[in-house]
Amino acid sequence: MIPANERVGLLRRELEESGLEAMVCGLPTNVLLLTGYWPVLGTAVAVVTRTGRVGLIAPEDERDLAERGWADELHLLGPGSLSDPRDALGLLRGPLAQCLRALELGSGTIGIETGPVTEPAPYAAFNLYGESLHDALRWALPAVSLEPAEERLARMRAVLTTDERDRVRLACEVAALAFAAGSGRIQAGMTEAEVAAGFRSQLAIRGLASPGVERADGFVFCMSGLNSARAFGSHARSTARAVRPGDLLLVHCNSYVDGYWTDITRTYCLGPPPVRLRELYDAVLAARAAALGVAGPGVEARAVDQAARDVLAARGLGAAFRHPAGHGVGFAAIDHNARPRLRPGSPDVLQPGMVCNLEPAVYLENTGGLRHCDMVAVSDQGVELLTPFQATLAELTVGAR
């Protein structure tokens, strides 16, 4: 369980400054932000008031997880049944009204999440209330006004508390173990899917072995050979292609520990890399070092992007760096709009408490793609590299047996 004091204090300050009486959220990421509990099925709703009281409506079969949070008021959603055909919204209305009454809300302005959003998946499928949550609030509190709160929520998700950063740090430590185990198993002839499975299986095994962790897993994809040149796209995809000596193997991982996410990539070479690939490794790792050398509190996010971009451009690879240098991670997994946005023209400034990825890369159609994606946390003194593992060519060269 994460202590509530620091996060609840930040929530209170945000509500006081905005003049809102409360904030109500149903997206799992925002429920985690407000209550310390990460819903499984997406039917939970969180309420926080200007006085710092926190209410939570959660399904009965998620009660053990909900009780790990810091809600003052916990109201349970009964399960649907053959004799009670109500949908999620129908089941929500009664407990929501009870929770709002217990929190003594009845008038004023309430902030509520709005779309569009990018939400990490807590389960194979989950509920999204969307506009129906607005309707439920209007039904329960007809005298209140509703105000979009997405901008405020985005700012709050961008700066993590000490305890939240510790959970992200733990998620990175689990991922480090998974990368060590997975990379040690790579052999020529394995398919991309088999390579990825060797990493992913370790995320749950290693994560759930960590004290206090209830849920751990994630997504891992391997794109090899010329397939890796397409890894700049909106999603990664492992195929049945067999990996061969001399291939680049770009392994992308989004893992989580109890709702706190990572975004990590390592690119391996199967066997000793030829001269051209050595040059690409040297360029990407030099861009990484340049960006890390610039990053720190008070630094413009676009300056970090530019530092990486300048190194690659100086080596004739500027056009091959086809995406931003990074974005916020922690509450988000893959969301290029999560703050801080490390890209040209970004208005963001790095602040202590921010966590982001840093992903210099090159993608060459006739050669392959090579990306090195780290997780970093901004502190008062500078930045903490949360993923210091496998950061040299020797460590990224795997055996071709």
Contacts in CASP RR format, 6 or more apart in sequence:
PFRMAT RR
TARGET T0000
AUTHOR 0000-0000-0000
METHOD contacts of the structure
MODEL  1
MIPANERVGLLRRELEESGLEAMVCGLPTNVLLLTGYWPVLGTAVAVVTR
TGRVGLIAPEDERDLAERGWADELHLLGPGSLSDPRDALGLLRGPLAQCL
RALELGSGTIGIETGPVTEPAPYAAFNLYGESLHDALRWALPAVSLEPAE
ERLARMRAVLTTDERDRVRLACEVAALAFAAGSGRIQAGMTEAEVAAGFR
SQLAIRGLASPGVERADGFVFCMSGLNSARAFGSHARSTARAVRPGDLLL
VHCNSYVDGYWTDITRTYCLGPPPVRLRELYDAVLAARAAALGVAGPGVE
ARAVDQAARDVLAARGLGAAFRHPAGHGVGFAAIDHNARPRLRPGSPDVL
QPGMVCNLEPAVYLENTGGLRHCDMVAVSDQGVELLTPFQATLAELTVGA
R
1 36 0 8 1.000
1 68 0 8 1.000
1 69 0 8 1.000
1 70 0 8 1.000
2 36 0 8 1.000
2 69 0 8 1.000
2 70 0 8 1.000
2 161 0 8 1.000
2 163 0 8 1.000
2 164 0 8 1.000
2 167 0 8 1.000
3 70 0 8 1.000
3 163 0 8 1.000
4 36 0 8 1.000
4 54 0 8 1.000
4 69 0 8 1.000
4 70 0 8 1.000
6 161 0 8 1.000
6 162 0 8 1.000
6 163 0 8 1.000
7 33 0 8 1.000
7 36 0 8 1.000
7 70 0 8 1.000
7 161 0 8 1.000
7 163 0 8 1.000
7 164 0 8 1.000
8 48 0 8 1.000
8 52 0 8 1.000
8 54 0 8 1.000
8 70 0 8 1.000
9 52 0 8 1.000
10 156 0 8 1.000
10 159 0 8 1.000
10 161 0 8 1.000
11 23 0 8 1.000
11 34 0 8 1.000
11 48 0 8 1.000
11 52 0 8 1.000
11 156 0 8 1.000
12 50 0 8 1.000
12 51 0 8 1.000
12 52 0 8 1.000
14 23 0 8 1.000
14 152 0 8 1.000
14 155 0 8 1.000
14 156 0 8 1.000
15 21 0 8 1.000
15 22 0 8 1.000
15 23 0 8 1.000
15 48 0 8 1.000
15 49 0 8 1.000
15 50 0 8 1.000
15 52 0 8 1.000
16 50 0 8 1.000
18 152 0 8 1.000
19 50 0 8 1.000
19 109 0 8 1.000
20 50 0 8 1.000
20 109 0 8 1.000
20 110 0 8 1.000
20 111 0 8 1.000
20 147 0 8 1.000
20 149 0 8 1.000
21 49 0 8 1.000
21 50 0 8 1.000
21 105 0 8 1.000
21 106 0 8 1.000
21 107 0 8 1.000
21 108 0 8 1.000
21 109 0 8 1.000
21 110 0 8 1.000
21 144 0 8 1.000
22 47 0 8 1.000
22 48 0 8 1.000
22 49 0 8 1.000
22 50 0 8 1.000
22 103 0 8 1.000
22 105 0 8 1.000
22 110 0 8 1.000
22 111 0 8 1.000
23 34 0 8 1.000
23 47 0 8 1.000
23 48 0 8 1.000
23 110 0 8 1.000
23 111 0 8 1.000
23 112 0 8 1.000
23 149 0 8 1.000
23 152 0 8 1.000
23 153 0 8 1.000
24 45 0 8 1.000
24 46 0 8 1.000
24 47 0 8 1.000
24 110 0 8 1.000
24 111 0 8 1.000
24 112 0 8 1.000
24 113 0 8 1.000
24 133 0 8 1.000
24 137 0 8 1.000
25 31 0 8 1.000
25 33 0 8 1.000
25 34 0 8 1.000
25 45 0 8 1.000
25 46 0 8 1.000
25 112 0 8 1.000
25 113 0 8 1.000
25 149 0 8 1.000
25 153 0 8 1.000
26 39 0 8 1.000
26 42 0 8 1.000
26 44 0 8 1.000
26 45 0 8 1.000
26 46 0 8 1.000
26 113 0 8 1.000
26 129 0 8 1.000
26 133 0 8 1.000
27 42 0 8 1.000
27 113 0 8 1.000
27 117 0 8 1.000
27 119 0 8 1.000
27 128 0 8 1.000
28 38 0 8 1.000
28 39 0 8 1.000
28 42 0 8 1.000
28 44 0 8 1.000
28 119 0 8 1.000
28 120 0 8 1.000
28 122 0 8 1.000
28 126 0 8 1.000
29 119 0 8 1.000
29 120 0 8 1.000
29 157 0 8 1.000
29 331 0 8 1.000
29 332 0 8 1.000
30 46 0 8 1.000
30 113 0 8 1.000
30 153 0 8 1.000
30 157 0 8 1.000
31 37 0 8 1.000
31 38 0 8 1.000
31 39 0 8 1.000
31 42 0 8 1.000
31 44 0 8 1.000
31 45 0 8 1.000
31 46 0 8 1.000
31 56 0 8 1.000
32 38 0 8 1.000
32 39 0 8 1.000
32 259 0 8 1.000
32 331 0 8 1.000
33 153 0 8 1.000
33 156 0 8 1.000
33 157 0 8 1.000
33 331 0 8 1.000
34 46 0 8 1.000
34 47 0 8 1.000
34 48 0 8 1.000
34 54 0 8 1.000
35 46 0 8 1.000
35 48 0 8 1.000
35 54 0 8 1.000
35 55 0 8 1.000
35 56 0 8 1.000
35 66 0 8 1.000
35 69 0 8 1.000
35 70 0 8 1.000
35 71 0 8 1.000
36 68 0 8 1.000
36 69 0 8 1.000
36 70 0 8 1.000
37 44 0 8 1.000
37 46 0 8 1.000
37 56 0 8 1.000
37 58 0 8 1.000
37 65 0 8 1.000
37 66 0 8 1.000
37 68 0 8 1.000
37 69 0 8 1.000
37 71 0 8 1.000
38 65 0 8 1.000
38 122 0 8 1.000
38 215 0 8 1.000
38 258 0 8 1.000
38 259 0 8 1.000
39 58 0 8 1.000
39 59 0 8 1.000
39 62 0 8 1.000
39 65 0 8 1.000
39 122 0 8 1.000
39 126 0 8 1.000
40 59 0 8 1.000
40 62 0 8 1.000
40 65 0 8 1.000
40 122 0 8 1.000
40 123 0 8 1.000
40 126 0 8 1.000
41 59 0 8 1.000
41 62 0 8 1.000
41 122 0 8 1.000
41 123 0 8 1.000
41 126 0 8 1.000
41 127 0 8 1.000
42 122 0 8 1.000
42 123 0 8 1.000
42 126 0 8 1.000
42 127 0 8 1.000
42 128 0 8 1.000
43 58 0 8 1.000
43 59 0 8 1.000
43 77 0 8 1.000
43 88 0 8 1.000
43 91 0 8 1.000
43 92 0 8 1.000
43 127 0 8 1.000
44 56 0 8 1.000
44 57 0 8 1.000
44 58 0 8 1.000
44 59 0 8 1.000
44 62 0 8 1.000
44 66 0 8 1.000
44 77 0 8 1.000
45 56 0 8 1.000
45 57 0 8 1.000
45 92 0 8 1.000
45 96 0 8 1.000
45 99 0 8 1.000
45 129 0 8 1.000
45 133 0 8 1.000
46 54 0 8 1.000
46 55 0 8 1.000
46 56 0 8 1.000
46 57 0 8 1.000
46 71 0 8 1.000
47 54 0 8 1.000
47 55 0 8 1.000
47 56 0 8 1.000
47 73 0 8 1.000
47 99 0 8 1.000
47 100 0 8 1.000
47 103 0 8 1.000
47 105 0 8 1.000
48 54 0 8 1.000
48 55 0 8 1.000
49 103 0 8 1.000
49 104 0 8 1.000
49 105 0 8 1.000
53 72 0 8 1.000
53 73 0 8 1.000
53 103 0 8 1.000
54 70 0 8 1.000
54 71 0 8 1.000
54 72 0 8 1.000
54 73 0 8 1.000
55 71 0 8 1.000
55 72 0 8 1.000
55 73 0 8 1.000
55 74 0 8 1.000
55 75 0 8 1.000
55 99 0 8 1.000
55 102 0 8 1.000
55 103 0 8 1.000
56 66 0 8 1.000
56 69 0 8 1.000
56 71 0 8 1.000
56 73 0 8 1.000
56 74 0 8 1.000
56 75 0 8 1.000
56 99 0 8 1.000
57 75 0 8 1.000
57 76 0 8 1.000
57 77 0 8 1.000
57 92 0 8 1.000
57 95 0 8 1.000
57 96 0 8 1.000
57 99 0 8 1.000
58 65 0 8 1.000
58 66 0 8 1.000
58 74 0 8 1.000
58 75 0 8 1.000
58 76 0 8 1.000
58 77 0 8 1.000
59 76 0 8 1.000
59 77 0 8 1.000
59 78 0 8 1.000
59 79 0 8 1.000
60 76 0 8 1.000
60 77 0 8 1.000
60 78 0 8 1.000
60 79 0 8 1.000
61 79 0 8 1.000
63 74 0 8 1.000
63 76 0 8 1.000
65 214 0 8 1.000
65 215 0 8 1.000
66 74 0 8 1.000
67 74 0 8 1.000
68 214 0 8 1.000
73 99 0 8 1.000
73 102 0 8 1.000
73 103 0 8 1.000
75 95 0 8 1.000
75 96 0 8 1.000
75 98 0 8 1.000
75 99 0 8 1.000
75 102 0 8 1.000
76 95 0 8 1.000
77 91 0 8 1.000
77 92 0 8 1.000
77 95 0 8 1.000
78 91 0 8 1.000
80 86 0 8 1.000
80 91 0 8 1.000
88 127 0 8 1.000
88 129 0 8 1.000
89 129 0 8 1.000
89 132 0 8 1.000
89 135 0 8 1.000
89 136 0 8 1.000
92 129 0 8 1.000
92 136 0 8 1.000
93 136 0 8 1.000
93 139 0 8 1.000
93 140 0 8 1.000
94 140 0 8 1.000
96 136 0 8 1.000
96 137 0 8 1.000
96 140 0 8 1.000
97 139 0 8 1.000
97 140 0 8 1.000
100 106 0 8 1.000
100 140 0 8 1.000
100 141 0 8 1.000
105 141 0 8 1.000
105 144 0 8 1.000
106 141 0 8 1.000
106 143 0 8 1.000
106 144 0 8 1.000
107 141 0 8 1.000
107 143 0 8 1.000
107 144 0 8 1.000
108 143 0 8 1.000
108 144 0 8 1.000
108 145 0 8 1.000
109 144 0 8 1.000
109 145 0 8 1.000
109 146 0 8 1.000
109 147 0 8 1.000
110 137 0 8 1.000
110 141 0 8 1.000
110 144 0 8 1.000
110 145 0 8 1.000
110 146 0 8 1.000
110 147 0 8 1.000
111 146 0 8 1.000
111 147 0 8 1.000
111 148 0 8 1.000
111 149 0 8 1.000
111 152 0 8 1.000
112 133 0 8 1.000
112 134 0 8 1.000
112 137 0 8 1.000
112 146 0 8 1.000
112 147 0 8 1.000
112 148 0 8 1.000
112 149 0 8 1.000
113 133 0 8 1.000
113 148 0 8 1.000
113 149 0 8 1.000
113 150 0 8 1.000
113 153 0 8 1.000
114 148 0 8 1.000
114 149 0 8 1.000
114 150 0 8 1.000
115 130 0 8 1.000
115 150 0 8 1.000
117 150 0 8 1.000
118 332 0 8 1.000
118 334 0 8 1.000
118 335 0 8 1.000
118 337 0 8 1.000
118 338 0 8 1.000
119 128 0 8 1.000
120 254 0 8 1.000
120 256 0 8 1.000
120 259 0 8 1.000
120 261 0 8 1.000
120 332 0 8 1.000
120 333 0 8 1.000
120 334 0 8 1.000
122 259 0 8 1.000
129 136 0 8 1.000
134 146 0 8 1.000
137 144 0 8 1.000
137 146 0 8 1.000
138 144 0 8 1.000
138 146 0 8 1.000
154 337 0 8 1.000
154 338 0 8 1.000
154 339 0 8 1.000
155 339 0 8 1.000
157 331 0 8 1.000
157 332 0 8 1.000
157 338 0 8 1.000
157 339 0 8 1.000
158 328 0 8 1.000
158 338 0 8 1.000
158 339 0 8 1.000
158 340 0 8 1.000
158 351 0 8 1.000
158 354 0 8 1.000
159 351 0 8 1.000
159 352 0 8 1.000
159 353 0 8 1.000
159 354 0 8 1.000
160 168 0 8 1.000
160 330 0 8 1.000
160 331 0 8 1.000
160 353 0 8 1.000
160 354 0 8 1.000
160 355 0 8 1.000
160 377 0 8 1.000
161 353 0 8 1.000
164 260 0 8 1.000
164 330 0 8 1.000
165 353 0 8 1.000
165 355 0 8 1.000
165 377 0 8 1.000
167 257 0 8 1.000
167 258 0 8 1.000
167 259 0 8 1.000
167 260 0 8 1.000
168 260 0 8 1.000
168 261 0 8 1.000
168 262 0 8 1.000
168 329 0 8 1.000
168 330 0 8 1.000
168 355 0 8 1.000
168 375 0 8 1.000
168 377 0 8 1.000
168 386 0 8 1.000
169 377 0 8 1.000
169 386 0 8 1.000
170 210 0 8 1.000
170 213 0 8 1.000
170 257 0 8 1.000
170 260 0 8 1.000
171 216 0 8 1.000
171 255 0 8 1.000
171 256 0 8 1.000
171 257 0 8 1.000
171 260 0 8 1.000
171 261 0 8 1.000
171 262 0 8 1.000
172 262 0 8 1.000
172 264 0 8 1.000
172 375 0 8 1.000
172 386 0 8 1.000
172 387 0 8 1.000
173 210 0 8 1.000
174 203 0 8 1.000
174 206 0 8 1.000
174 207 0 8 1.000
174 210 0 8 1.000
174 216 0 8 1.000
174 255 0 8 1.000
174 257 0 8 1.000
175 203 0 8 1.000
175 253 0 8 1.000
175 255 0 8 1.000
175 262 0 8 1.000
175 264 0 8 1.000
175 387 0 8 1.000
176 387 0 8 1.000
176 389 0 8 1.000
177 202 0 8 1.000
177 206 0 8 1.000
178 199 0 8 1.000
178 200 0 8 1.000
178 202 0 8 1.000
178 203 0 8 1.000
178 206 0 8 1.000
178 220 0 8 1.000
178 253 0 8 1.000
178 255 0 8 1.000
179 199 0 8 1.000
179 251 0 8 1.000
179 253 0 8 1.000
179 264 0 8 1.000
179 266 0 8 1.000
179 389 0 8 1.000
179 390 0 8 1.000
180 389 0 8 1.000
180 390 0 8 1.000
181 198 0 8 1.000
181 199 0 8 1.000
181 202 0 8 1.000
181 206 0 8 1.000
182 195 0 8 1.000
182 198 0 8 1.000
182 199 0 8 1.000
182 202 0 8 1.000
183 199 0 8 1.000
183 251 0 8 1.000
183 266 0 8 1.000
183 268 0 8 1.000
183 390 0 8 1.000
183 398 0 8 1.000
184 398 0 8 1.000
185 195 0 8 1.000
185 198 0 8 1.000
186 195 0 8 1.000
186 243 0 8 1.000
186 249 0 8 1.000
186 268 0 8 1.000
186 270 0 8 1.000
186 398 0 8 1.000
186 399 0 8 1.000
187 399 0 8 1.000
187 400 0 8 1.000
187 401 0 8 1.000
188 242 0 8 1.000
188 243 0 8 1.000
188 244 0 8 1.000
188 245 0 8 1.000
188 270 0 8 1.000
188 400 0 8 1.000
188 401 0 8 1.000
189 242 0 8 1.000
189 243 0 8 1.000
189 244 0 8 1.000
190 242 0 8 1.000
190 243 0 8 1.000
191 238 0 8 1.000
191 239 0 8 1.000
191 240 0 8 1.000
191 241 0 8 1.000
191 242 0 8 1.000
191 243 0 8 1.000
192 221 0 8 1.000
192 222 0 8 1.000
192 223 0 8 1.000
192 224 0 8 1.000
192 227 0 8 1.000
192 238 0 8 1.000
192 239 0 8 1.000
192 240 0 8 1.000
192 241 0 8 1.000
192 243 0 8 1.000
192 249 0 8 1.000
193 222 0 8 1.000
193 238 0 8 1.000
193 239 0 8 1.000
193 240 0 8 1.000
195 222 0 8 1.000
195 224 0 8 1.000
195 238 0 8 1.000
195 243 0 8 1.000
195 249 0 8 1.000
195 251 0 8 1.000
196 220 0 8 1.000
196 221 0 8 1.000
196 222 0 8 1.000
196 238 0 8 1.000
196 251 0 8 1.000
197 220 0 8 1.000
198 220 0 8 1.000
199 220 0 8 1.000
199 222 0 8 1.000
199 251 0 8 1.000
199 253 0 8 1.000
200 217 0 8 1.000
200 218 0 8 1.000
200 219 0 8 1.000
200 220 0 8 1.000
200 253 0 8 1.000
203 216 0 8 1.000
203 217 0 8 1.000
203 218 0 8 1.000
203 220 0 8 1.000
203 253 0 8 1.000
203 255 0 8 1.000
204 216 0 8 1.000
204 217 0 8 1.000
204 218 0 8 1.000
206 216 0 8 1.000
207 213 0 8 1.000
207 216 0 8 1.000
207 257 0 8 1.000
208 216 0 8 1.000
210 216 0 8 1.000
210 257 0 8 1.000
213 257 0 8 1.000
213 258 0 8 1.000
214 258 0 8 1.000
215 256 0 8 1.000
215 257 0 8 1.000
215 258 0 8 1.000
215 259 0 8 1.000
216 255 0 8 1.000
216 256 0 8 1.000
216 257 0 8 1.000
216 258 0 8 1.000
217 255 0 8 1.000
217 256 0 8 1.000
218 253 0 8 1.000
218 254 0 8 1.000
218 255 0 8 1.000
218 256 0 8 1.000
219 253 0 8 1.000
219 254 0 8 1.000
219 255 0 8 1.000
220 251 0 8 1.000
220 252 0 8 1.000
220 253 0 8 1.000
220 255 0 8 1.000
221 236 0 8 1.000
221 237 0 8 1.000
221 238 0 8 1.000
221 251 0 8 1.000
221 252 0 8 1.000
222 238 0 8 1.000
222 243 0 8 1.000
222 249 0 8 1.000
222 250 0 8 1.000
222 251 0 8 1.000
222 252 0 8 1.000
223 230 0 8 1.000
223 231 0 8 1.000
223 236 0 8 1.000
223 237 0 8 1.000
223 238 0 8 1.000
223 239 0 8 1.000
223 249 0 8 1.000
223 250 0 8 1.000
223 252 0 8 1.000
223 369 0 8 1.000
224 241 0 8 1.000
224 243 0 8 1.000
224 247 0 8 1.000
224 248 0 8 1.000
224 249 0 8 1.000
224 250 0 8 1.000
224 270 0 8 1.000
225 241 0 8 1.000
225 243 0 8 1.000
225 244 0 8 1.000
225 247 0 8 1.000
225 248 0 8 1.000
225 249 0 8 1.000
225 368 0 8 1.000
226 365 0 8 1.000
226 366 0 8 1.000
226 367 0 8 1.000
226 368 0 8 1.000
227 239 0 8 1.000
227 241 0 8 1.000
227 368 0 8 1.000
228 248 0 8 1.000
228 249 0 8 1.000
228 250 0 8 1.000
228 267 0 8 1.000
228 363 0 8 1.000
228 368 0 8 1.000
228 369 0 8 1.000
228 370 0 8 1.000
229 363 0 8 1.000
229 364 0 8 1.000
229 365 0 8 1.000
229 366 0 8 1.000
229 367 0 8 1.000
229 368 0 8 1.000
229 369 0 8 1.000
230 363 0 8 1.000
231 250 0 8 1.000
231 252 0 8 1.000
231 361 0 8 1.000
231 363 0 8 1.000
231 369 0 8 1.000
231 371 0 8 1.000
232 322 0 8 1.000
232 323 0 8 1.000
232 361 0 8 1.000
232 363 0 8 1.000
232 369 0 8 1.000
233 323 0 8 1.000
236 250 0 8 1.000
236 252 0 8 1.000
243 249 0 8 1.000
243 270 0 8 1.000
244 270 0 8 1.000
245 270 0 8 1.000
245 271 0 8 1.000
245 400 0 8 1.000
246 269 0 8 1.000
246 270 0 8 1.000
246 271 0 8 1.000
246 273 0 8 1.000
246 274 0 8 1.000
246 277 0 8 1.000
246 400 0 8 1.000
247 269 0 8 1.000
247 270 0 8 1.000
248 267 0 8 1.000
248 268 0 8 1.000
248 269 0 8 1.000
248 277 0 8 1.000
248 367 0 8 1.000
248 368 0 8 1.000
248 369 0 8 1.000
248 370 0 8 1.000
249 267 0 8 1.000
249 268 0 8 1.000
249 269 0 8 1.000
249 270 0 8 1.000
249 398 0 8 1.000
250 265 0 8 1.000
250 267 0 8 1.000
250 369 0 8 1.000
250 370 0 8 1.000
250 371 0 8 1.000
251 265 0 8 1.000
251 266 0 8 1.000
251 267 0 8 1.000
251 268 0 8 1.000
252 264 0 8 1.000
252 265 0 8 1.000
252 371 0 8 1.000
252 373 0 8 1.000
253 262 0 8 1.000
253 263 0 8 1.000
253 264 0 8 1.000
253 265 0 8 1.000
254 261 0 8 1.000
254 262 0 8 1.000
254 263 0 8 1.000
254 264 0 8 1.000
254 333 0 8 1.000
254 334 0 8 1.000
255 261 0 8 1.000
255 262 0 8 1.000
255 264 0 8 1.000
256 262 0 8 1.000
256 333 0 8 1.000
259 331 0 8 1.000
260 330 0 8 1.000
260 331 0 8 1.000
261 329 0 8 1.000
261 330 0 8 1.000
261 331 0 8 1.000
261 332 0 8 1.000
261 333 0 8 1.000
262 329 0 8 1.000
262 330 0 8 1.000
262 333 0 8 1.000
262 375 0 8 1.000
262 387 0 8 1.000
263 329 0 8 1.000
263 333 0 8 1.000
263 334 0 8 1.000
263 357 0 8 1.000
263 359 0 8 1.000
263 373 0 8 1.000
263 375 0 8 1.000
264 357 0 8 1.000
264 373 0 8 1.000
264 374 0 8 1.000
264 375 0 8 1.000
264 387 0 8 1.000
265 359 0 8 1.000
265 361 0 8 1.000
265 371 0 8 1.000
265 372 0 8 1.000
265 373 0 8 1.000
266 372 0 8 1.000
266 373 0 8 1.000
266 390 0 8 1.000
266 396 0 8 1.000
267 284 0 8 1.000
267 369 0 8 1.000
267 370 0 8 1.000
267 371 0 8 1.000
267 372 0 8 1.000
267 396 0 8 1.000
268 396 0 8 1.000
268 397 0 8 1.000
268 398 0 8 1.000
269 277 0 8 1.000
269 281 0 8 1.000
269 393 0 8 1.000
269 396 0 8 1.000
269 397 0 8 1.000
269 398 0 8 1.000
270 398 0 8 1.000
270 399 0 8 1.000
270 400 0 8 1.000
271 397 0 8 1.000
271 398 0 8 1.000
271 399 0 8 1.000
271 400 0 8 1.000
272 397 0 8 1.000
273 281 0 8 1.000
273 393 0 8 1.000
273 397 0 8 1.000
276 367 0 8 1.000
277 367 0 8 1.000
277 370 0 8 1.000
278 393 0 8 1.000
279 315 0 8 1.000
280 317 0 8 1.000
280 362 0 8 1.000
280 364 0 8 1.000
280 367 0 8 1.000
280 370 0 8 1.000
281 370 0 8 1.000
281 393 0 8 1.000
281 396 0 8 1.000
282 393 0 8 1.000
283 311 0 8 1.000
283 312 0 8 1.000
283 315 0 8 1.000
283 317 0 8 1.000
283 362 0 8 1.000
284 312 0 8 1.000
284 360 0 8 1.000
284 361 0 8 1.000
284 362 0 8 1.000
284 370 0 8 1.000
284 371 0 8 1.000
284 372 0 8 1.000
285 372 0 8 1.000
285 391 0 8 1.000
285 392 0 8 1.000
285 393 0 8 1.000
286 311 0 8 1.000
287 307 0 8 1.000
287 308 0 8 1.000
287 309 0 8 1.000
287 311 0 8 1.000
287 312 0 8 1.000
287 321 0 8 1.000
287 360 0 8 1.000
288 308 0 8 1.000
288 358 0 8 1.000
288 360 0 8 1.000
288 372 0 8 1.000
288 374 0 8 1.000
288 391 0 8 1.000
290 307 0 8 1.000
290 308 0 8 1.000
290 310 0 8 1.000
290 311 0 8 1.000
291 304 0 8 1.000
291 305 0 8 1.000
291 307 0 8 1.000
291 308 0 8 1.000
291 325 0 8 1.000
291 342 0 8 1.000
291 358 0 8 1.000
291 360 0 8 1.000
292 358 0 8 1.000
292 374 0 8 1.000
292 376 0 8 1.000
292 383 0 8 1.000
292 385 0 8 1.000
293 307 0 8 1.000
294 303 0 8 1.000
294 304 0 8 1.000
294 307 0 8 1.000
295 304 0 8 1.000
295 350 0 8 1.000
295 358 0 8 1.000
295 376 0 8 1.000
295 378 0 8 1.000
295 382 0 8 1.000
295 383 0 8 1.000
296 350 0 8 1.000
296 378 0 8 1.000
296 382 0 8 1.000
296 383 0 8 1.000
297 350 0 8 1.000
297 351 0 8 1.000
297 352 0 8 1.000
297 378 0 8 1.000
297 379 0 8 1.000
297 380 0 8 1.000
297 382 0 8 1.000
298 349 0 8 1.000
298 350 0 8 1.000
298 351 0 8 1.000
299 349 0 8 1.000
299 350 0 8 1.000
300 346 0 8 1.000
300 348 0 8 1.000
300 349 0 8 1.000
300 350 0 8 1.000
301 340 0 8 1.000
301 341 0 8 1.000
301 342 0 8 1.000
301 343 0 8 1.000
301 346 0 8 1.000
301 348 0 8 1.000
301 349 0 8 1.000
301 350 0 8 1.000
302 342 0 8 1.000
302 343 0 8 1.000
302 344 0 8 1.000
302 345 0 8 1.000
302 346 0 8 1.000
302 348 0 8 1.000
304 325 0 8 1.000
304 342 0 8 1.000
304 350 0 8 1.000
304 358 0 8 1.000
305 324 0 8 1.000
305 325 0 8 1.000
305 326 0 8 1.000
305 342 0 8 1.000
305 343 0 8 1.000
305 344 0 8 1.000
305 346 0 8 1.000
306 344 0 8 1.000
308 321 0 8 1.000
308 325 0 8 1.000
308 358 0 8 1.000
308 360 0 8 1.000
309 318 0 8 1.000
309 321 0 8 1.000
309 325 0 8 1.000
309 344 0 8 1.000
311 360 0 8 1.000
312 318 0 8 1.000
312 320 0 8 1.000
312 321 0 8 1.000
312 360 0 8 1.000
312 362 0 8 1.000
313 321 0 8 1.000
317 362 0 8 1.000
318 362 0 8 1.000
320 361 0 8 1.000
320 362 0 8 1.000
320 363 0 8 1.000
320 364 0 8 1.000
321 360 0 8 1.000
321 361 0 8 1.000
321 362 0 8 1.000
322 361 0 8 1.000
322 363 0 8 1.000
323 336 0 8 1.000
323 359 0 8 1.000
323 361 0 8 1.000
324 336 0 8 1.000
324 341 0 8 1.000
324 342 0 8 1.000
324 343 0 8 1.000
324 344 0 8 1.000
324 346 0 8 1.000
325 342 0 8 1.000
325 343 0 8 1.000
325 358 0 8 1.000
325 359 0 8 1.000
325 360 0 8 1.000
326 336 0 8 1.000
326 341 0 8 1.000
326 342 0 8 1.000
326 343 0 8 1.000
326 356 0 8 1.000
326 357 0 8 1.000
326 358 0 8 1.000
326 359 0 8 1.000
327 335 0 8 1.000
327 336 0 8 1.000
327 337 0 8 1.000
327 338 0 8 1.000
327 339 0 8 1.000
327 340 0 8 1.000
327 341 0 8 1.000
327 342 0 8 1.000
327 343 0 8 1.000
327 356 0 8 1.000
327 357 0 8 1.000
328 335 0 8 1.000
328 338 0 8 1.000
328 339 0 8 1.000
328 340 0 8 1.000
328 341 0 8 1.000
328 354 0 8 1.000
328 355 0 8 1.000
328 356 0 8 1.000
328 357 0 8 1.000
329 338 0 8 1.000
329 355 0 8 1.000
329 356 0 8 1.000
329 357 0 8 1.000
329 375 0 8 1.000
330 355 0 8 1.000
331 338 0 8 1.000
332 338 0 8 1.000
336 343 0 8 1.000
338 356 0 8 1.000
339 348 0 8 1.000
339 354 0 8 1.000
340 346 0 8 1.000
340 348 0 8 1.000
340 349 0 8 1.000
340 350 0 8 1.000
340 351 0 8 1.000
340 354 0 8 1.000
340 356 0 8 1.000
341 348 0 8 1.000
342 348 0 8 1.000
342 356 0 8 1.000
342 358 0 8 1.000
350 378 0 8 1.000
351 378 0 8 1.000
352 378 0 8 1.000
352 379 0 8 1.000
352 380 0 8 1.000
353 377 0 8 1.000
353 378 0 8 1.000
353 379 0 8 1.000
354 377 0 8 1.000
354 378 0 8 1.000
355 375 0 8 1.000
355 376 0 8 1.000
355 377 0 8 1.000
355 378 0 8 1.000
355 386 0 8 1.000
356 375 0 8 1.000
356 376 0 8 1.000
356 378 0 8 1.000
357 373 0 8 1.000
357 374 0 8 1.000
357 375 0 8 1.000
357 376 0 8 1.000
358 373 0 8 1.000
358 374 0 8 1.000
358 375 0 8 1.000
358 376 0 8 1.000
359 371 0 8 1.000
359 372 0 8 1.000
359 373 0 8 1.000
359 374 0 8 1.000
360 371 0 8 1.000
360 372 0 8 1.000
361 369 0 8 1.000
361 370 0 8 1.000
361 371 0 8 1.000
361 372 0 8 1.000
361 373 0 8 1.000
362 369 0 8 1.000
362 370 0 8 1.000
362 371 0 8 1.000
363 369 0 8 1.000
363 370 0 8 1.000
372 391 0 8 1.000
374 385 0 8 1.000
374 386 0 8 1.000
374 387 0 8 1.000
374 391 0 8 1.000
375 385 0 8 1.000
375 386 0 8 1.000
375 387 0 8 1.000
376 383 0 8 1.000
376 384 0 8 1.000
376 385 0 8 1.000
376 386 0 8 1.000
377 383 0 8 1.000
377 384 0 8 1.000
377 386 0 8 1.000
378 384 0 8 1.000
389 395 0 8 1.000
390 396 0 8 1.000
END
